[in-house]
Amino acid sequence: MVLDIKAVLSTLGALVFFLGIALVVPAVVAVIYGESDWISFLGVAILCTTIGGFSWRLLSRNAAELRVREGFAIVAFAWIALSLFGAIPFVTTGTLASYTDAFFETMSGFSTTGATVFGGGGNPAIEDVSHAILFWRSLTHWLGGMGIIVLTLAILPLLGVGGMQLYKAEVPGPSTDKLTPRVQETAKRLWLIYVGITVAEVLALLPAMTFFDAVNHAFATMATGGFSTRNASVGAFQSTYVEWVIALFMLLAGTNFALHYRLLRGRTMTVFRDTELRVYLGFVFIASLLISLALWTPAQEFVHSAEVAASRVTYDHFLDALRMGTFQAISIITTTGFGTADYLLWPPLAAGVIFLCFFIGGMGGSTGGGVKVIRHVLLFKNSFKEVNQLIHPQAVIPIRLGQRIVSQEVMRNVLSFMVLYLGLIGLGTFMMALFGLDVQTAFGAAISSVGNVGPAFGGLGPTENYASLTDAAKWTLSLLMLAGRLEIFTIVILFVPAFWKR
C-alpha cells in the first residue's frame, strides 16, 4: 500500500488555501492602524490562496479516501507547510531579515511554543513591531491551538496516537461519548467552545488593556502559546487583575476541551469525577503553594541566613508571593510560557519546582503541550501495579482509569511515548551542545522546545530570546517543537523506511 501523494497534496493545498484567507485578517489590521504592511500580507494571501487552491482543486478529483498512512503524512507536513508560507510576511514586511528567524518564529507560533527571536540579534524589540505582525504572531498561536484540539480529540485517535488515544479504554475513537460521532461535527462544536472562551477572556481583559492587547493575549492564552505584545510579557502591565484573569484562562486552556463540552451540557458531576482533572488541579495547587512559600521572605529567612535570603528575589507579603507563584506554576504546567518575573532569580526551591513543572504538561485534549497529565496518571498506576505484582506474582491486576480498564495497547503507547520524549530531549541537548551552547542552556532549549513551553533555563530564561542561536540550532529546535506538538509518533514515523514502502 503506497502513500497516495495526490491525496496528501490536495489536503495540504486546502490548508494553505485557508491560511491565505487567514492572512487577510492582519492585512485589515494594518489598514486600521495605517501601516503599510497590508501590501505584504495581501500579497502573501494571494500567493497562498492561488497555490493552495490550485493544488486542492487539481488533485482532489483523483484523491482517494484518506487512509491512516495519508493521515500521518498530512498531520506532519501540514504544520511544516503552514510555517513555510506563514513565515513569508515577516520577511516581506522587512520585520525580520532572516528567513530562518521568520520560520522559527512562525513554527513557534503554530506549535504554540512561544519562543521568540524578537528583541535580540539585531531583530527589533516586540514593542517596535507593527500591529499587523504582532497580530499575525498571535493568530498563528490561536489557529495552531485550535488545530491541536481538533487533532487530539478527533483525528489522532483514528491514527492510533495522540493524547486522547490514551482514553481508548474509555472512548474508542470518535464516538457519542466523545462529543459527537462525526469528526466534522466534533470540530464544529470544539470551535464554538474555543471561540466562546476566547471572547470571554477578551471581555475580561478589557478593563485593564486596550482592545488590541486583550485580543492578542486572549489568542495566546487559549492556545497556551505565550506570545505577548510586550518584551516583558504579562509582567509589563503591572496589573494584579490582568495576571489573575490570564492565570484563570490558562488553567481553562490546559483543561481537556471535552470536559468543557460536558460542563456546558450540565454534566457537572462527570467533569469533577474525572481523574485526570483532579490530578491536574492537584499539580497546580501543590506547585503554586510550594513556589509561593519559597518566594515569601519570612520563609526564606527561616530556611537561610538573612544574607543568603537577601541575594534572592523574594516578596515580603504572602499574597504577592502567591500571585507570582501561582501565575508561573500555571504558565509552565500548561506550557503557555507567559512571564511576570524571572524565575532564574528565585530561591532554589522555587526554581526547582518550576523545573519539575516543565515535565507535567496540560491535560489530554487541551491546547497544552508537554507530557500530558493523563500519561503521568497512567505511569503512576502502572508503577503501583508492578509493585503489587511483585508481592502477588499470580494475581491479575488491571490498570483502571475511573471505572474503565486500561488496555495493554494504551500502556505500551504511554511507555513508548515517554522513552521517545526523554530520548528526544537528550538528542536535542546533544545537538544544542554541538552548536556551542553550555549544558544548562542546551538542556533548557531542548526541554522547552519538545514541551512547547517557550522560556527555558540558562541563557534562554524568561527574560531572554532565541535570536543569538545559530541558524542550524534554530532549524533543529523548530523540528523539536513540531515533534513535541504532534505527539512525537507522528513525526518519528516519517523516518521509518517502511512508511514509504508498499
C-alpha positions in Angstrom: 0.0 0.0 0.0 1.9 3.0 -1.3 1.3 6.5 0.0 -1.3 8.4 -2.0 0.7 11.6 -2.8 -2.2 13.3 -4.6 -4.5 12.9 -1.6 -1.8 14.3 0.7 -1.0 17.3 -1.6 -4.7 18.0 -2.1 -5.4 18.3 1.6 -2.2 20.3 2.2 -3.4 22.6 -0.6 -6.7 23.1 1.1 -4.9 24.1 4.3 -2.6 26.5 2.5 -5.7 28.0 0.8 -7.3 28.7 4.2 -4.0 30.0 5.5 -4.2 32.6 2.7 -7.7 33.6 3.9 -6.4 34.0 7.4 -3.6 36.2 6.2 -6.2 38.8 5.1 -7.0 39.5 8.7 -3.6 41.0 9.7 -3.8 42.9 6.4 -7.0 44.5 7.6 -5.3 45.2 11.0 -2.5 47.0 9.1 -5.1 49.2 7.3 -6.9 50.0 10.5 -3.6 51.2 12.1 -2.4 53.0 9.0 0.5 50.6 8.4 2.0 49.7 5.0 2.4 46.1 5.9 -1.1 45.4 4.4 0.5 45.2 1.0 2.9 42.3 2.1 0.1 40.4 3.9 -2.3 40.8 1.0 0.4 39.6 -1.5 1.2 36.5 0.6 -2.5 35.9 1.0 -2.9 35.9 -2.8 0.1 33.6 -3.2 -1.3 31.1 -0.6 -4.8 31.0 -2.0 -3.5 30.6 -5.6 -1.1 27.8 -4.9 -3.3 26.2 -2.2 -6.4 26.5 -4.3 -4.8 25.2 -7.4 -3.4 22.1 -5.6 -6.7 21.5 -3.8 -8.8 21.6 -6.9 -6.5 19.9 -9.4 -5.6 16.9 -7.2 -8.8 16.5 -5.2 -10.6 14.9 -8.2 -8.3 12.0 -8.2 -7.7 11.8 -4.4 -8.9 8.6 -2.9 -10.4 8.4 0.6 -7.8 9.1 3.2 -6.2 6.2 4.9 -4.1 6.1 8.1 -0.8 6.4 6.2 -2.0 9.6 4.4 -3.3 10.8 7.8 0.1 10.7 9.3 1.7 12.4 6.4 -0.9 15.2 6.3 -0.7 15.9 10.1 3.1 16.0 9.9 3.5 18.1 6.8 0.6 20.4 7.5 2.5 22.3 10.3 5.6 22.5 8.1 3.7 23.8 5.1 1.8 26.4 7.1 5.0 27.6 8.8 6.9 27.8 5.5 4.2 30.0 4.0 3.3 31.8 7.2 6.9 32.9 7.7 6.9 34.9 4.4 5.2 38.1 5.8 7.9 38.5 8.5 10.5 38.9 5.6 8.5 40.8 3.0 7.5 43.4 5.6 11.1 43.9 6.5 10.5 42.9 10.1 13.0 40.1 10.1 16.0 39.9 7.7 16.5 36.2 8.0 14.0 33.6 6.7 15.4 31.2 9.3 14.3 33.6 12.1 11.0 34.0 10.3 10.4 30.3 10.1 11.4 29.8 13.7 9.0 32.5 14.9 6.2 31.0 12.8 6.8 27.4 13.8 6.9 28.6 17.4 3.6 30.3 16.8 1.7 27.4 15.1 3.2 24.9 17.5 2.1 27.2 20.4 5.6 27.1 21.9 6.1 30.9 22.3 9.9 31.0 21.8 10.8 34.2 20.1 13.7 35.8 18.2 12.5 39.4 18.7 14.5 41.7 21.0 17.9 40.3 20.2 20.5 39.6 17.4 19.7 42.8 15.5 15.9 42.0 15.4 13.5 44.7 16.6 12.0 44.6 20.1 8.4 43.4 20.3 7.2 47.0 21.1 8.8 48.2 17.9 7.0 45.7 15.7 3.9 46.7 13.7 0.4 45.9 14.9 -0.1 43.6 11.9 2.9 41.5 12.6 2.0 41.3 16.3 -1.5 40.2 15.4 -0.2 37.6 13.0 2.1 36.1 15.7 -0.9 35.8 18.0 -3.1 34.5 15.2 -0.7 31.7 14.4 -1.0 30.7 18.1 -4.7 30.8 18.1 -5.1 28.8 14.8 -2.4 26.3 15.9 -4.1 25.8 19.3 -7.4 25.1 17.7 -5.8 22.8 15.2 -4.2 20.8 18.1 -7.5 20.4 19.8 -9.2 19.1 16.7 -6.2 16.8 16.1 -6.1 15.3 19.6 -9.8 14.9 20.0 -10.9 14.0 16.5 -8.1 12.9 14.2 -5.1 11.4 16.0 -7.2 8.8 17.8 -8.1 7.5 14.3 -4.4 7.2 13.6 -3.8 5.3 16.9 -1.7 8.0 18.6 -2.2 11.3 20.5 -3.2 12.5 23.9 -6.8 11.4 23.5 -5.8 7.9 22.3 -5.0 7.3 25.9 -8.7 7.3 26.6 -9.1 4.4 24.2 -10.2 2.1 27.1 -12.9 4.7 27.8 -13.7 6.1 24.4 -12.6 4.1 21.4 -12.1 6.8 18.8 -14.7 9.5 17.9 -17.9 8.3 19.4 -21.0 9.7 21.0 -19.3 9.8 24.4 -16.6 12.0 23.0 -18.6 15.0 21.9 -20.3 13.7 18.7 -20.0 10.6 16.4 -18.8 12.6 13.4 -15.4 14.3 13.2 -16.8 17.3 11.4 -19.4 17.8 14.0 -16.9 17.4 16.7 -14.6 20.0 15.2 -17.5 22.4 14.8 -18.5 22.2 18.4 -14.9 22.5 19.6 -14.6 25.7 17.5 -17.6 27.1 19.2 -16.3 26.4 22.7 -12.8 27.7 21.7 -14.2 30.9 20.3 -16.6 31.4 23.2 -13.9 31.1 25.8 -11.6 33.4 23.8 -14.3 36.1 23.6 -14.9 35.7 27.3 -11.2 36.4 28.1 -11.1 39.4 25.7 -14.1 40.9 27.6 -12.5 40.1 31.0 -9.2 41.8 30.0 -10.7 45.0 28.5 -11.0 46.9 31.8 -7.2 46.7 32.1 -6.0 46.6 28.5 -6.6 48.1 25.1 -8.7 46.0 22.8 -5.7 45.1 20.7 -3.7 43.9 23.6 -6.7 42.0 25.0 -7.3 40.1 21.8 -3.6 39.2 21.3 -3.2 37.9 24.9 -6.5 36.0 24.7 -5.3 34.3 21.5 -2.0 33.4 23.1 -3.7 32.3 26.4 -6.2 30.0 24.8 -3.6 28.4 22.6 -1.2 28.1 25.6 1.3 29.8 23.4 2.8 32.8 25.3 3.4 35.4 22.6 2.8 38.8 24.1 2.7 42.4 22.8 5.4 43.4 25.3 9.0 42.4 25.7 8.4 41.9 29.4 5.4 39.7 28.7 2.4 40.0 31.0 4.6 41.5 33.7 4.9 44.7 31.7 1.3 45.6 32.5 2.0 45.6 36.3 -1.6 44.6 36.9 -2.7 42.1 39.5 -6.1 41.9 37.8 -4.6 41.0 34.5 -2.4 38.4 36.0 -5.2 36.6 37.8 -7.5 36.7 34.8 -4.9 35.3 32.5 -4.0 32.7 35.1 -7.6 31.5 35.2 -7.9 31.3 31.4 -4.6 29.5 31.2 -6.0 26.9 33.6 -9.1 26.6 31.4 -7.0 26.3 28.2 -4.9 23.5 29.8 -8.1 21.5 30.6 -9.5 18.8 28.3 -12.0 20.6 26.0 -14.2 17.5 26.1 -14.8 18.4 29.8 -15.7 22.0 28.8 -18.3 20.5 26.5 -19.7 18.2 29.2 -19.8 21.1 31.6 -21.8 23.2 29.2 -24.3 20.3 28.8 -24.8 20.3 32.5 -22.9 17.1 33.2 -21.1 18.7 36.2 -20.6 15.6 38.3 -18.9 13.6 35.4 -16.5 16.5 35.0 -15.4 16.7 38.6 -15.2 12.9 38.9 -12.6 12.9 36.1 -9.3 11.5 37.4 -7.1 13.5 35.1 -8.8 16.8 36.1 -8.3 16.2 39.8 -4.6 15.3 39.3 -4.2 18.3 37.0 -5.6 20.7 39.6 -3.6 18.9 42.3 -0.4 19.5 40.4 -1.3 23.2 40.0 -2.2 23.6 43.7 0.9 21.9 45.1 3.3 23.6 42.7 1.7 27.0 43.4 1.9 26.5 47.1 5.5 25.4 47.2 6.7 28.2 44.9 4.7 30.8 46.9 6.2 29.6 50.2 9.7 29.6 48.7 9.1 33.2 47.4 7.8 34.5 50.8 10.6 36.5 52.5 9.9 35.3 56.1 10.0 31.7 54.9 13.4 32.3 53.2 14.8 33.9 56.4 13.6 30.8 58.3 15.4 28.4 55.9 18.5 30.5 55.1 20.6 33.2 56.8 19.5 36.8 56.2 22.5 37.3 53.9 21.6 34.3 51.6 17.9 35.2 51.6 18.7 38.8 50.6 20.5 37.6 47.5 17.3 36.1 46.0 14.2 37.7 44.6 11.5 37.2 47.3 8.3 39.0 48.4 7.5 40.5 51.8 3.8 39.8 51.5 2.5 36.3 51.1 -0.3 37.4 48.7 2.3 38.8 46.3 4.3 35.6 46.6 1.1 33.6 46.0 0.3 35.7 42.9 3.7 35.3 41.4 4.0 31.6 42.3 0.5 30.7 41.1 0.9 32.5 37.8 4.3 31.0 36.9 3.2 27.5 38.0 0.1 27.6 35.8 2.0 29.2 32.9 4.7 26.4 32.9 2.4 23.5 33.7 0.0 24.4 30.8 3.1 25.2 28.6 1.8 28.7 28.0 5.1 30.4 28.9 3.8 33.9 29.8 6.0 35.6 32.4 5.6 38.0 35.2 9.1 37.5 36.8 12.5 35.9 36.1 12.3 32.6 37.9 16.0 32.1 37.4 16.5 34.7 40.1 14.2 33.0 42.6 15.2 30.9 45.5 16.4 27.3 44.7 13.2 25.6 45.9 11.0 27.9 43.7 13.3 27.4 40.6 13.4 23.7 41.3 9.6 23.4 41.3 9.4 25.4 38.1 11.9 22.9 36.6 9.7 20.0 37.5 6.6 21.8 36.1 8.3 21.6 32.6 7.7 17.8 32.7 4.0 17.9 33.5 2.0 19.5 30.7 -1.7 20.1 30.3 -4.5 17.6 30.1 -5.1 15.4 27.1 -7.4 17.1 24.6 -6.3 20.6 25.6 -4.1 23.1 23.9 -1.4 22.4 26.4 1.8 20.7 25.3 4.2 18.6 27.3 3.9 15.0 28.5 0.2 15.5 29.5 -1.2 14.8 32.9 -3.0 11.6 31.8 0.3 10.0 31.0 1.6 10.7 34.5 -1.5 9.2 36.0 -1.2 6.0 33.9 2.6 5.8 34.6 2.0 6.0 38.3 -0.8 3.4 38.2 1.5 1.1 36.2 4.3 1.5 38.6 2.0 0.8 41.5 0.7 -2.3 39.7 4.2 -3.6 39.1 5.0 -3.3 42.9 1.8 -5.2 43.7 2.7 -7.8 41.1 6.0 -8.5 42.9 4.0 -9.1 46.1 1.3 -11.2 44.4 3.0 -12.7 41.3 0.0 -14.8 40.3 -2.6 -12.1 40.7 -4.3 -10.4 37.7 -4.1 -6.7 38.5 -5.7 -4.5 35.8 -5.0 -0.8 35.5 -8.1 1.3 35.8 -8.9 4.8 34.7 -12.1 5.7 36.5 -14.4 2.7 36.1 -12.7 1.5 32.9 -9.8 -0.9 32.4 -6.9 0.5 30.5 -5.7 -1.9 27.8 -2.1 -3.0 27.4 -2.0 -1.3 24.0 -2.6 2.1 25.7 0.0 1.4 28.3 2.5 0.4 25.6 1.7 3.7 23.9 2.4 5.6 27.1 5.6 3.9 27.9 6.9 4.2 24.3 6.0 7.9 24.3 7.9 8.6 27.5 11.0 6.8 26.0 10.8 8.8 22.8 10.0 12.1 24.7 13.1 11.8 27.0 15.2 10.5 24.2 14.3 13.5 22.0 15.2 15.8 24.9 18.5 14.0 25.2 19.2 14.2 21.5 18.1 17.9 21.4 20.5 18.6 24.3 23.4 16.9 22.5 22.6 18.9 19.3 22.4 22.2 21.1 25.7 21.5 22.9 27.2 20.6 19.5 26.1 24.1 18.3 28.0 25.7 21.1 25.5 26.1 24.0 26.5 25.4 27.5 24.9 22.2 29.0 22.3 24.1 31.1 21.2 26.3 28.2 21.3 23.3 25.8 19.1 21.2 28.1 16.8 24.1 28.7 16.3 24.7 25.0 15.6 21.1 24.3 13.1 20.5 27.1 11.3 23.8 26.3 11.0 23.1 22.6 9.9 19.5 23.0 7.5 20.5 25.7 6.3 23.6 23.7 6.9 25.9 26.7 8.9 28.8 25.3 11.1 30.2 28.1 13.8 27.9 29.3 16.9 27.9 31.5 20.5 29.2 31.4 20.9 31.8 28.6 17.3 31.2 27.4 15.4 32.2 30.5 12.1 34.1 30.7 13.8 37.5 30.0 15.9 36.2 27.1 15.2 35.3 23.5 16.5 32.8 20.9 17.9 35.3 18.4 21.6 34.6 19.4 21.4 30.9 18.3 22.9 29.7 15.1 20.7 29.0 12.1 21.3 25.3 12.5 20.2 25.4 16.1 17.0 27.3 15.2 16.1 24.7 12.5 16.8 21.9 14.9 14.6 23.5 17.7 11.9 24.1 15.1 11.8 20.4 14.4 11.8 19.6 18.1 8.8 22.0 18.6 7.0 20.2 15.8 7.7 16.8 17.1 6.6 17.7 20.6 3.5 19.4 19.4 2.4 16.5 17.3 2.8 13.8 20.0 6.2 12.7 18.6 5.0 9.4 17.0 3.5 11.4 14.1 7.0 12.8 13.2 9.1 9.8 14.1 7.1 7.5 11.8 8.2 9.6 8.8 11.7 8.5 9.4 10.8 4.8 9.3 11.6 3.4 5.8 8.7 1.0 5.9 6.3 4.0 6.0 7.3 5.0 2.4 7.2 1.4 1.1 4.3 -0.8 0.0 
